[in-house]
Amino acid sequence: MTQWNENPVLAIEHLTMRFGGLVAVGDLSFNVGRGDITALIGPNGAGKTTVFNCATGFYKPTEGRIVMNRSNGEHFLLEQMADFKISAKAKVARTFQNIRLFGGMTLLENLMVAQHNRLMLASGFTFGGIFGLAGFKSAEKQAVEKARYWLEKTNLVDRADAPAADLPYGDQRRLEIARAMCSGPELLCLDEPAAGLNPRESAELNMLLNDIRNEHDTSILLIEHDMSVVMEISDHVVVLDYGEKISDGTPDQVKSDPKVIAAYLGVPDDEVEEVEEEVGL
Ligand SMILES: Nc1ncnc2c1ncn2[C@@H]1O[C@H](COP(=O)(O)OP(=O)(O)OP(=O)(O)O)[C@@H](O)[C@H]1O
């Protein structure tokens, strides 16, 4: 039995999402193993972002369950939770395909905003902050330390006081990951983290993701089109096509699966061998 079935941090069970007559995701089931880097791949429009949106509270699935199993033994049904509770209680964080930072705020401020809920609680919903109570001051100090820690990890600490909008694209993508990590997630969902990165930045991203997985007890689920990233860092790959799972296994199993080759090359299954020969696979 594979590790992702033995000890899943996330279990997607018979997930269906319809938009009117369109079935974006149909009866999809797969597990994300605890401590794994799992890649969700598939051609454009296959339903990958829809799965993320269902797991992080942006969409309410038409059918199915999404179970988050926290390391403390708690279980959460994510399809029944609001997005802020998914982040705060179920400990699932995400980044977006299109970067969503506060461009006019500094890097440090962006990471402080990510810790807003905890700070509000520590301030007794503002009053502790206004009167400078000890509990709030210590929570604020911890939040700044955490923000600095993640700025260092992502090689951005030198620019802590610069506006986020001034960063080059690759740095903004790393800042988004730093921001997500400030919420202390047990599962980090990344929507195309390598999009638009040059080869050096992609290699740095691979190192960062391995570090997050190995040193911070955070499992990772990523959507990625860059196959060099997927094949290099993933323990487990799930392939979608037209909202359905067509393959699920290790990177080696998936890359030699004729159904996957057919989906990517856009040919019917029975013509795969012919096309493989043509392209020299
Ligand atoms: N809010 C929505 N309303 C209507 N249709 C939607 C909505 N969100 C997604 N879809 C449709 O659902 C299908 C799956 O889209 P989705 O964005 O999940 O695919 P994807 O695999 O993430 O694609 P890409 O790799 O291009 O980002 C597409 O046909 C898309 O047009």
PDBQT file of the ligand as one rigid body, heavy atoms in Angstrom, charges set to zero:
ROOT
HETATM    1  N1  LIG A 301     -16.438  29.959 -11.881  1.00  0.00    +0.000 N 
HETATM    2  C1  LIG A 301     -16.595  29.245 -12.982  1.00  0.00    +0.000 A 
HETATM    3  N2  LIG A 301     -17.710  29.353 -13.725  1.00  0.00    +0.000 NA
HETATM    4  C2  LIG A 301     -17.876  28.615 -14.841  1.00  0.00    +0.000 A 
HETATM    5  N3  LIG A 301     -16.982  27.737 -15.315  1.00  0.00    +0.000 NA
HETATM    6  C3  LIG A 301     -15.841  27.600 -14.617  1.00  0.00    +0.000 A 
HETATM    7  C4  LIG A 301     -15.588  28.337 -13.425  1.00  0.00    +0.000 A 
HETATM    8  N4  LIG A 301     -14.359  27.966 -12.940  1.00  0.00    +0.000 NA
HETATM    9  C5  LIG A 301     -13.877  27.057 -13.806  1.00  0.00    +0.000 A 
HETATM   10  N5  LIG A 301     -14.762  26.817 -14.817  1.00  0.00    +0.000 N 
HETATM   11  C6  LIG A 301     -14.606  25.891 -15.919  1.00  0.00    +0.000 C 
HETATM   12  O1  LIG A 301     -14.255  24.622 -15.355  1.00  0.00    +0.000 OA
HETATM   13  C7  LIG A 301     -13.298  23.956 -16.186  1.00  0.00    +0.000 C 
HETATM   14  C8  LIG A 301     -12.065  23.644 -15.368  1.00  0.00    +0.000 C 
HETATM   15  O2  LIG A 301     -11.382  24.874 -15.087  1.00  0.00    +0.000 OA
HETATM   16  P1  LIG A 301     -10.111  24.958 -14.155  1.00  0.00    +0.000 P 
HETATM   17  O3  LIG A 301      -9.709  26.384 -14.069  1.00  0.00    +0.000 OA
HETATM   18  O4  LIG A 301     -10.367  24.234 -12.886  1.00  0.00    +0.000 OA
HETATM   19  O5  LIG A 301      -9.033  24.138 -15.006  1.00  0.00    +0.000 OA
HETATM   20  P2  LIG A 301      -7.459  24.034 -14.823  1.00  0.00    +0.000 P 
HETATM   21  O6  LIG A 301      -7.107  22.592 -14.998  1.00  0.00    +0.000 OA
HETATM   22  O7  LIG A 301      -7.056  24.675 -13.553  1.00  0.00    +0.000 OA
HETATM   23  O8  LIG A 301      -6.950  24.869 -16.073  1.00  0.00    +0.000 OA
HETATM   24  P3  LIG A 301      -5.602  25.730 -16.307  1.00  0.00    +0.000 P 
HETATM   25  O9  LIG A 301      -4.471  24.742 -16.335  1.00  0.00    +0.000 OA
HETATM   26  O10 LIG A 301      -5.833  26.365 -17.635  1.00  0.00    +0.000 OA
HETATM   27  O11 LIG A 301      -5.518  26.709 -15.177  1.00  0.00    +0.000 OA
HETATM   28  C9  LIG A 301     -13.022  24.877 -17.356  1.00  0.00    +0.000 C 
HETATM   29  O12 LIG A 301     -13.832  24.463 -18.428  1.00  0.00    +0.000 OA
HETATM   30  C10 LIG A 301     -13.436  26.237 -16.843  1.00  0.00    +0.000 C 
HETATM   31  O13 LIG A 301     -13.853  27.081 -17.899  1.00  0.00    +0.000 OA
ENDROOT
TORSDOF 0
